[in-house]
Structure formats: structure tokens, C-alpha cells
Amino acid sequence: MSEFWLVSAPGDKTCQQTWENLNAETSRASLSTNFKFHIPDLKVGTLDVLVGLSDELAKLDTFVEVVVKKVAHYMAEVLEDTRDRVQENLLANGLDLVTYVTRYQWDMAKYPIKQSLKNISDIISKQVAQIDNDLKARASVYNNLKGSLQSLERKNTGSLLTRSLADVVKKEHFILDSEYLVTLLIVIPKASYSDWEKSYETLSDMVVPRSSKKIFEDQEAGLFTVTLFHRAVDDFKHNARQLRFMVRDFLYNEEELRADKDAKSRLASDKKKQFGPLVRWLKVNFSEAFIAWMHIKALRVFVESVLRYGLPVNFQAMLLQPNRKSVKRLREVLHSLYRHLDSSAAAIIDPSMDIPGLNLSQQEYHPYVFYKLDLNLLEHK
């Protein structure tokens, strides 16, 4: 399972004993795989600060999770590839996410524990807000480039009546700079090729005999040339339309065609140049945002544990990876282990129950500190 439970319970005689009791109870039926979750000795501060910080951290947790998922989803969009390739790039400190969270260690260099809890929270908030702003700016530039290129590519792959002909026509297909003659382009459905060959010379006066050549075809139609006198063009177009031969309005202009080709090449080149640096930025900043998110989780566990269990600080934080088939049983075991911590939670409360006056829709309540961590970052809820 990619779901983890962050649980904190007060130290019995020692924190180690709390850890051993949990392990003993959950290992009997292989309910979960457990890891110690290391939180350093942080500065506690005043009760007022802790209460205020509890609400702030809940909001910050949600915001950072949104940014982490945004970066992950944009990585998938940019890579335009298989999920496996995306997952290879979603690393934290060079480790896959499961390994990182199960070996989690507080980063003293990024978030010095001599700072107050509020300062650490502010550092993370500013850092992740910057990542979010940078992501918006970079995504906007890259998406505009990608959109322009896709638009040009669509022009090169659409119907022969509308698509760009820069890669199709050549100078030798046309009679140019003639006072009397002009070359037209006609789109003929594949089923009508033989009708065209039989009839095009008679669609008006002054059509040059045997002047029609097929120069390109797609799955539905072919593009043919025909040469005739200027003065016969209107009559020819009218009669061709009656037989569903569509004359394409086209004037051969070498400079315009070259500009079309150059624009596509330039956009493709620009996209290629930006791709590598963008993926590197996404990898680095996904890692930064995810690490920040885990530190927010640690702060929340610390603050909530001090608020619930009091001073001196004495609790054991633990990370549980539930066995998929044993989630309900694991919840029951945790409840029996820790229900004595809160007499008001004497019964297991099902968060899906609608109890008047009790709002559990946002968060489950348990007698122990509990936070869920879902590493399925690419799933759309």
C-alpha cells in the first residue's frame, strides 16, 4: 500500500516501551509494517503559540500537499510517457518516496531546530510558495511553446483543403511568372481519381492537355495540379465544384512557405532546449516540496502530541504501513491500545457517520495523534 499512518502515543515507562508494545500488538497478525518516525527536540514555546500553530500547520499541510501533487502531475504531463518513467523521477533526496518516508530524518541544515516552531513553519511556507510561483511561470512558458507547436503540427496534418502545404509542394510543381498560364491545386477524393483523369481537360476551355499530376495524398484524398489559362480559371472552378473536385485557394510563395517551415523548426528546437532544464527543475523542486511536506507532518505530530499529552515532551512517533487486508483490524488494535488516552473516545467513531453537532467530515478523530500520508501522488481523487 502507498498509504501510511503517522501515529503518536505517549511514552509508557519509556518511549521504547511504547514502540515495543505497538510492534508486539500489530505483528501478531501482520497488520502493518512499522517504523520509528524520528522527530528532534524542538522548541515547545507557549500554549497559545501551540494552539494557533496547530490550525496554521493544518492549512499549510494542505497547501504543501497540493503543490507536491501539482509538481508530480506536471512532471507526468511534460514527460508525455509511461507512469514508470514518471515514478523514476519522483524522488526525495535521491530516494524513492517509500524509502524516504520510512527512513525519515529531520534536515537540520534546512530547518534549524534552534529556531521556534513558528519560524520553521514560516520558512517552509515561503519555500513552498516560491516553488508554486516558479512552477506557474515555467509551466506557462513551456505550455505556450508546446501549444504553438501543436497548432502548427495540426496545420500540417489536417484536411488537404486547409493544412499547411510547406512540406508538400515544390517550385517545380507550378508554372510561375507566366502572363497567360496558371497552375491550380485540386483536392480529389480517392474514389474519384479516375473520374478526374477522364474529365479535367474538359472542365473548361484552355486547359493544358495532360498537365495534371498527383503530388501528394493522405488517407482520404489526393492533391493534383492542373495548368490552364488565367482567363479560364473561374469557369474551371465552377465546373470542378459541380463534380466535387475542390480547387484549393493557393498562391505559391517561396518566402511564406519557408517561413512556415522555419517557424515549426524553431518551435521544435525551443521546446527541445527547454525540456531538459524543465525536467531537472521539476525533479529538484519535487524533492524540495516533498521533503518540506514531511517536515510539516513532523511539526504537526510534535505540536499535537504536546497539546494532547502535555509536558515534559514524552511521546513516541511511529509510521505504520497498513496491510491492505487488515486496515479495519489495525484500527481496532490501535483503539484498544490507546483508548484510555481519551475517555470521550470510548467507542470507535466511524467518520462516515453523521452525528449532529459533530463535524468529522474533514478529519477522523482518534484518542491518539493520527495523520494519514498517501504517496499515490498521481491519482486524481
Backbone hydrogen bonds, N-H to C=O, Kabsch-Sander energy under -0.5 kcal/mol:
donor,donor_aa,acceptor,acceptor_aa,energy
4,F,373,L,-3.2
5,W,320,L,-3.0
6,L,371,Y,-3.7
7,V,5,W,-0.7
7,V,318,M,-3.1
8,S,369,V,-1.9
9,A,316,Q,-1.8
11,G,314,N,-1.7
12,D,14,T,-1.3
18,T,14,T,-1.4
19,W,15,C,-2.2
20,E,16,Q,-2.5
21,N,17,Q,-2.7
22,L,18,T,-2.1
23,N,19,W,-2.3
24,A,20,E,-2.6
25,E,21,N,-2.4
26,T,22,L,-2.3
27,S,23,N,-2.1
28,R,24,A,-0.9
30,S,27,S,-1.0
31,L,26,T,-2.8
32,S,26,T,-0.6
33,T,321,Q,-2.1
34,N,32,S,-0.5
35,F,319,L,-2.3
37,F,317,A,-2.4
38,H,36,K,-0.7
38,H,104,Y,-0.7
39,I,37,F,-0.5
42,L,40,P,-1.4
43,K,115,Q,-0.5
50,L,46,T,-2.2
51,V,47,L,-2.6
52,G,48,D,-2.4
53,L,49,V,-2.7
54,S,50,L,-2.0
55,D,51,V,-1.1
56,E,52,G,-1.9
57,L,53,L,-3.2
58,A,54,S,-1.4
59,K,55,D,-1.8
60,L,56,E,-2.7
61,D,57,L,-2.8
62,T,58,A,-1.7
63,F,59,K,-2.4
64,V,60,L,-2.9
65,E,61,D,-2.3
66,V,62,T,-2.1
67,V,63,F,-2.1
68,V,64,V,-2.7
69,K,65,E,-2.4
70,K,66,V,-2.4
71,V,67,V,-2.6
72,A,68,V,-2.1
73,H,69,K,-3.0
74,Y,70,K,-2.5
75,M,71,V,-2.2
76,A,72,A,-1.9
77,E,73,H,-2.1
78,V,74,Y,-2.8
79,L,75,M,-2.6
80,E,76,A,-1.2
81,D,76,A,-0.6
85,R,82,T,-0.5
86,V,82,T,-1.4
87,Q,83,R,-2.8
88,E,84,D,-1.9
89,N,85,R,-0.7
89,N,86,V,-1.3
90,L,86,V,-0.7
90,L,87,Q,-0.9
91,L,89,N,-1.5
92,A,95,L,-2.8
95,L,92,A,-1.7
97,L,90,L,-0.5
100,Y,96,D,-2.5
101,V,97,L,-2.7
102,T,98,V,-2.2
103,R,99,T,-1.3
104,Y,101,V,-0.9
108,M,106,W,-1.1
111,Y,107,D,-2.4
115,Q,112,P,-1.5
120,I,116,S,-2.3
121,S,117,L,-2.5
122,D,118,K,-2.3
123,I,119,N,-2.5
124,I,120,I,-2.2
125,S,121,S,-2.4
126,K,122,D,-2.6
127,Q,123,I,-2.3
128,V,124,I,-2.7
129,A,125,S,-2.2
130,Q,126,K,-2.1
131,I,127,Q,-1.8
132,D,128,V,-2.5
133,N,129,A,-2.4
134,D,130,Q,-2.8
135,L,131,I,-2.6
136,K,132,D,-2.0
137,A,133,N,-2.1
138,R,134,D,-2.9
139,A,135,L,-2.9
140,S,136,K,-2.0
141,V,137,A,-1.9
142,Y,138,R,-2.5
143,N,139,A,-3.0
144,N,140,S,-2.0
145,L,141,V,-1.9
146,K,142,Y,-2.8
147,G,143,N,-2.9
148,S,144,N,-2.4
149,L,145,L,-2.2
150,Q,146,K,-2.6
151,S,147,G,-2.2
152,L,148,S,-2.1
153,E,149,L,-2.6
154,R,150,Q,-2.6
155,K,151,S,-1.8
156,N,152,L,-1.2
157,T,154,R,-1.1
158,G,154,R,-1.0
162,T,159,S,-1.6
163,R,159,S,-3.1
164,S,155,K,-3.0
168,V,165,L,-1.6
169,V,165,L,-2.2
173,H,170,K,-1.8
174,F,171,K,-1.8
176,L,174,F,-0.7
182,V,228,L,-2.6
184,L,182,V,-0.5
184,L,226,V,-3.1
185,L,248,R,-0.6
186,I,224,F,-3.1
187,V,246,M,-3.2
188,I,186,I,-0.6
188,I,222,G,-2.6
190,K,220,E,-2.3
192,S,189,P,-2.1
193,Y,190,K,-1.4
196,W,192,S,-2.3
197,E,193,Y,-2.4
198,K,194,S,-2.0
199,S,195,D,-1.8
200,Y,196,W,-2.7
202,T,199,S,-1.8
203,L,200,Y,-1.2
207,V,204,S,-0.5
208,V,227,T,-2.6
211,S,208,V,-1.4
213,K,225,T,-0.8
215,I,213,K,-0.6
215,I,223,L,-3.1
216,F,223,L,-1.1
218,D,221,A,-2.6
222,G,188,I,-2.8
223,L,216,F,-3.7
224,F,186,I,-3.0
224,F,222,G,-0.6
225,T,213,K,-2.4
226,V,184,L,-1.6
228,L,182,V,-2.2
229,F,206,M,-1.8
230,H,180,Y,-2.9
232,A,229,F,-1.6
233,V,230,H,-1.8
236,F,232,A,-2.5
237,K,233,V,-2.8
238,H,234,D,-2.2
239,N,235,D,-2.3
240,A,236,F,-2.6
241,R,237,K,-2.3
242,Q,238,H,-1.3
243,L,239,N,-0.9
243,L,240,A,-0.8
244,R,241,R,-1.8
245,F,240,A,-2.7
246,M,187,V,-1.8
246,M,244,R,-0.7
247,V,245,F,-0.6
248,R,185,L,-2.9
248,R,246,M,-0.5
250,F,248,R,-0.9
257,L,253,N,-2.3
258,R,254,E,-2.4
259,A,255,E,-2.3
260,D,256,E,-2.1
261,K,257,L,-2.2
262,D,258,R,-3.0
263,A,259,A,-2.5
264,K,260,D,-1.8
265,S,261,K,-2.5
266,R,262,D,-2.9
267,L,263,A,-2.4
268,A,264,K,-2.6
269,S,265,S,-2.4
270,D,266,R,-2.8
271,K,267,L,-2.7
272,K,268,A,-2.1
273,K,269,S,-2.4
274,Q,270,D,-2.1
275,F,271,K,-1.8
276,G,272,K,-0.9
278,L,274,Q,-2.3
279,V,275,F,-2.6
280,R,276,G,-2.3
281,W,277,P,-2.4
282,L,278,L,-2.7
283,K,279,V,-2.5
284,V,280,R,-2.5
285,N,281,W,-2.8
286,F,282,L,-2.3
287,S,283,K,-2.1
288,E,284,V,-2.2
289,A,285,N,-2.4
290,F,286,F,-2.9
291,I,287,S,-2.6
292,A,288,E,-2.3
293,W,289,A,-2.3
294,M,290,F,-2.2
295,H,291,I,-1.9
296,I,292,A,-2.0
297,K,293,W,-2.2
298,A,294,M,-2.1
299,L,295,H,-2.5
300,R,296,I,-2.7
301,V,297,K,-2.5
302,F,298,A,-2.5
303,V,299,L,-3.0
304,E,300,R,-2.7
305,S,301,V,-2.2
306,V,302,F,-2.3
307,L,303,V,-2.4
308,R,304,E,-2.2
309,Y,305,S,-3.2
310,G,306,V,-1.8
316,Q,9,A,-3.2
317,A,315,F,-0.5
318,M,7,V,-3.6
319,L,35,F,-3.4
320,L,5,W,-3.1
320,L,318,M,-0.6
321,Q,33,T,-2.9
323,N,31,L,-3.2
326,S,323,N,-2.2
327,V,324,R,-0.7
330,L,326,S,-2.8
331,R,327,V,-2.3
332,E,328,K,-1.9
333,V,329,R,-2.3
334,L,330,L,-2.5
335,H,331,R,-2.1
336,S,332,E,-2.5
337,L,333,V,-2.1
338,Y,334,L,-2.1
339,R,335,H,-1.8
341,L,338,Y,-2.2
342,D,339,R,-1.4
345,A,342,D,-1.6
346,A,343,S,-0.9
350,D,348,I,-0.6
353,M,350,D,-2.1
355,I,353,M,-0.9
355,I,358,L,-0.5
358,L,355,I,-2.3
359,N,357,G,-0.6
360,L,358,L,-1.0
369,V,8,S,-1.4
371,Y,6,L,-2.3
373,L,4,F,-2.8
375,L,2,S,-2.7
375,L,373,L,-0.6
377,L,375,L,-2.0
379,E,376,N,-1.0
381,K,379,E,-0.6
